[in-house]
């Protein structure tokens, strides 16, 4: 019985210490909250309220979507242009159907 009392006393002391620690932390957090609320109130009074809704929001959203679509078309067009330009050959390159680039026949004449 004495052992269980001593054990419970030790647990009680530890819990009391933990309660004091948590009370100090709670006080610090409450002070931090007060500081933040005061800073928010000061910023609202200085810069105006931030809770006002923008009347132009739907219009601005439409503009953003339009610009994004236009930009995607532009990049797609650029990639298509790059593919077309990459597939072209030089006018000096005469390779193709019916052309033998290394023709050294004896009976040919140069005009």
C-alpha positions as CSV (number, residue, x, y, z in Angstrom):
1,X,0.0,0.0,0.0
2,X,2.8,2.4,0.9
3,X,4.5,1.6,-2.5
4,X,1.3,2.4,-4.4
5,X,0.9,5.7,-2.5
6,X,4.5,6.7,-3.3
7,X,4.0,5.8,-6.9
8,X,0.8,7.9,-7.0
9,X,2.5,10.8,-5.3
10,X,5.3,10.7,-7.9
11,X,2.7,10.6,-10.7
12,X,0.9,13.5,-9.1
13,X,4.0,15.6,-8.9
14,X,4.8,14.8,-12.6
15,X,1.3,15.7,-13.6
16,X,1.4,18.9,-11.6
17,X,4.6,19.9,-13.3
18,X,3.1,19.1,-16.7
19,X,0.0,21.2,-15.8
20,X,2.2,24.2,-14.9
21,X,4.2,23.8,-18.1
22,X,1.0,23.7,-20.2
23,X,-0.4,26.7,-18.3
24,X,2.7,28.7,-19.2
25,X,2.5,27.6,-22.8
26,X,-1.2,28.6,-22.8
27,X,-0.4,32.0,-21.5
28,X,2.3,32.5,-24.1
29,X,0.0,31.4,-26.9
30,X,-2.7,33.7,-25.6
31,X,-0.3,36.7,-25.6
32,X,0.8,35.7,-29.2
33,X,-2.8,35.6,-30.3
34,X,-3.5,39.0,-28.8
35,X,-0.5,40.5,-30.6
36,X,-1.6,38.9,-33.9
37,X,-5.2,40.2,-33.4
38,X,-3.9,43.7,-32.7
39,X,-1.6,43.6,-35.8
40,X,-4.5,42.4,-37.9
41,X,-6.7,45.2,-36.6
42,X,-3.9,47.8,-37.3
43,X,-3.4,46.5,-40.8
44,X,-7.2,46.6,-41.5
45,X,-7.4,50.2,-40.3
46,X,-4.3,51.1,-42.3
47,X,-5.0,49.3,-45.6
48,X,-8.8,48.8,-45.4
49,X,-10.8,45.6,-44.8
50,X,-9.7,42.6,-46.8
51,X,-13.1,40.9,-46.5
52,X,-14.6,42.9,-49.3
53,X,-15.4,40.9,-52.4
54,X,-14.1,42.0,-55.7
55,X,-17.0,43.0,-58.1
56,X,-14.8,42.3,-61.1
57,X,-13.9,38.7,-60.1
58,X,-16.0,36.9,-62.7
59,X,-14.8,39.2,-65.4
60,X,-11.2,38.8,-64.4
61,X,-11.6,35.0,-64.2
62,X,-12.9,35.0,-67.8
63,X,-9.9,37.1,-68.9
64,X,-7.5,34.7,-67.3
65,X,-9.1,31.7,-68.9
66,X,-9.0,33.5,-72.3
67,X,-5.3,34.3,-71.9
68,X,-4.6,30.7,-70.9
69,X,-6.4,29.3,-73.9
70,X,-4.7,31.8,-76.3
71,X,-1.3,30.9,-74.8
72,X,-1.9,27.2,-75.2
73,X,-2.9,27.7,-78.8
74,X,0.2,29.8,-79.3
75,X,2.5,27.1,-77.9
76,X,0.7,24.4,-79.9
77,X,1.1,26.5,-83.1
78,X,4.8,27.1,-82.3
79,X,5.4,23.3,-81.9
80,X,3.5,22.7,-85.2
81,X,5.7,25.4,-86.9
82,X,8.8,23.8,-85.5
83,X,7.8,20.4,-86.8
84,X,7.1,21.8,-90.3
85,X,10.3,23.7,-90.4
86,X,12.3,20.7,-89.1
87,X,10.8,18.5,-91.9
88,X,11.9,20.7,-94.7
89,X,15.1,20.2,-96.7
90,X,17.6,22.5,-98.2
91,X,17.1,23.6,-101.8
92,X,20.6,22.3,-102.5
93,X,19.6,18.8,-101.4
94,X,18.5,17.0,-104.6
95,X,18.0,13.6,-103.1
96,X,14.6,12.1,-103.7
97,X,12.7,9.9,-106.2
98,X,14.6,9.4,-109.4
99,X,17.8,11.2,-108.5
100,X,21.1,9.5,-108.3
101,X,23.4,11.9,-106.5
102,X,26.6,10.0,-107.4
103,X,26.0,9.5,-111.1
104,X,29.3,9.1,-113.0
105,X,28.0,7.6,-116.2
106,X,30.2,7.8,-119.2
107,X,27.6,9.0,-121.8
108,X,26.3,12.0,-119.9
109,X,26.8,15.5,-121.1
110,X,26.8,18.7,-119.2
111,X,24.6,21.4,-120.7
